Structures are given as structure tokens and as C-alpha cells.
Amino acid sequence: MRARRPLVLSMLAGAWLATVGVSSSQSLATPLYPQTSDLRERTHLSERFLELRFHLSAATNVRPLLQEHRSSDFDGVRAFLEGMSVYEARLRLAQWELGFAYGQADDYDGNSGAARLFLEAEQGQLRPDTSYPVSATLNRTAAHWWTLAYHGNWETSSVKGRYSLGLSYLSLQRVQQGWLEGQKRGDSFEGELTLLTTRGVPAPAIGGTGYSLSVGVALEWEGWSAVLSVQNLWSQLRVRQAQAIEAAVRVNRPVPDADGFLRAPPVLEGQVRSVRLWRVARPCAEIGLWRRTGSTKWGLIARHDDDWHAALAFRRRVGRDAALWTAFWQPYPMLSLGYEQPNWRIVLGTDAWNRSALKRFHLELSWTIALK
């Protein structure tokens, strides 16, 4: 039994590191519910409950989320805008779990030129005194999915362990992947656009389906605990019909919305054809290490999807059943605050309490109904 623990951890650690090397051009940013907090304080296998939960997040480093048409300079190297929303219901019956969810994921990425072009376009015109290269990508999905999961445990004289295996079936309602490369000179932009999209395709013809496997393991020993989970460890996604657009574009008044700009810019010449798509869902790995002292836990959390995020976390029991916790995230600073009761939980994260400066935000709500 002692040999089993390092074997399981080494296999999952290898899988976690393997997610870093997945090609972004072949992976779709699918909506996911954060898993670290679930595995960290998982319920006993004998419990039976129905849980309803909601997650909303948005993050950017270009300009404040709620300040459109605000003049701003960008001096970074990489520009991004990410957003996600997930609605989920989970039925847990001892070791088995059945879930249904709907979510949307939006991921825009680019160089500094993409951010500068976006900010200039928000002002209604391009500045004639600037020139720079532009490189941008678009990755968006909307999907329903059903999940069947199994939870198990093992125990030795010094270590308690839990694990979970989940298989999901996905129905994709929307898929968009786009690449834009070009040069901004004065008051015009010229470039090459490649766009794979299901927009304009009749819903019955899209045929977006897929499967995804997720795993997790948690260990507790002598006041320490460790958690590792990998969502979309293995996946296969297929779209029966999408449109492939390849075009040369020229604009002198681009639409400031990135999706609109990539979807419908003025086209000089190009082609549109129907294609089938085979993709994988972008893996997301999370790992946490915790130390418990009395009613308090200190921890380190790391997360990787398309980028690295890490946090120093603190959790403390309040009274008999409640708990307060906080986490400070880097490299894009954000503070998360959470409050838990046995049957509900709320988590709020932000990088600024002033709405005019807000660039990163997330909200989690969950409600649990015990079943007899």
C-alpha cells in the first residue's frame, strides 16, 4: 500500500506537467469550474447531496473591464482578455456523482500591437503617428456537458488518500478560433485573417460533440495535505461542419470589439469553405500544498491552463461549521475572499475595489441540499 501513494502522485504529476506542452492551435478553451477548493475540503463518501453552483470570471491587462472608450496606453509585451461563466448541477450519491452544466469560455490573446490597435479603435479612429506589428488570436466556445464521476479513498497507518475519476460528454454550441497577423501603419491596418467558426452554420449541421477525462487525488498526513487535479487530461472534440475563412484585410476604422473585428472585417480578397474540425480541450491542472495548525490552514496553490498562476492561501474555521479563507494570486495580482457554511459558499476575487480600475474579477456561488 505504501508503494501505491508515490506511484499515483508521480503519474498525476507527469500528467500535470504534460498539459503545459499542449499545442494552443489545436486546443479549445472550454469552460471549466475551478477544482482546487472542492478537492481540498471534499465531503465524506457516505454523504448524499445535490449541489447547484455558479462561476463567473473575467481578466485582462489592457484596460479596466468597466471603462470602455477610455484613453489608455499599453506598455506590456503580451495582451489578453479572458472570460468564463459556468452553471452546474451535481448529484452526489455516496461514491458516484452525476453532473450537468452549461458554460462559455472566451480567450483573446495578442502582442502589444494588438492591444494598442484595440485601444486606438475604441477612440473612434487610428492614430496617424503610430506604426507597429499586430498579432492576435481568438479562442471561444459554448457548450453543455454531462459528467459521470467516481470517488474513492484509501488509508494507511499514516496517510489518508482520496481520488476521483470523471468522464464528460460535451455538446458544443459554438466554436471559434481565429488568427490575425498584420501591420498597422498610420491610419490603416493591413493583415491576414484565418478564422474557423460555427457562426452562420445552421445549429443542426454543427454536430459539435466530444469526450473529456478528468482526474484528481488528495493526500493527508501529519498535519499536511496535498491536492492535485487535472481537468481535460484526455479529450477528443469534433465539429461536423464549420466555416474556414482565409482573407486579406484592410481597415482604417476597425470595430473595437475583438470578436467583431476578427469575425467581420472589410475583406480585400479571400475564400470561405466548409470544414470539419478535430480538436482537444485545453487541459487545466491545479496543485496545492497545505499545512494545518489547529483550526488554521496555510497553503500554496498553482494553476496552469494557458498560463501560470500561483497563490498564497489562508483558511480558518469560524465557530463550529463556518470557515473564512483568502488567497493572493500572482503574477497578475488578485485577492480572493471566501466564506463557507455547510450548505453554501461564496467566493469573491478582485484586483481593485474601485470599479474604474477593475481588471480582474471572479465570483463563485454554491448551494448544497442534503439528501437522505
Summary of the structure (lengths in Angstrom):
residues: 372
radius of gyration: 22.4
end to end distance: 33.6
largest distance: 72.1
contacts: 1213
relative contact order: 0.17
helix: 13%
strand: 62%
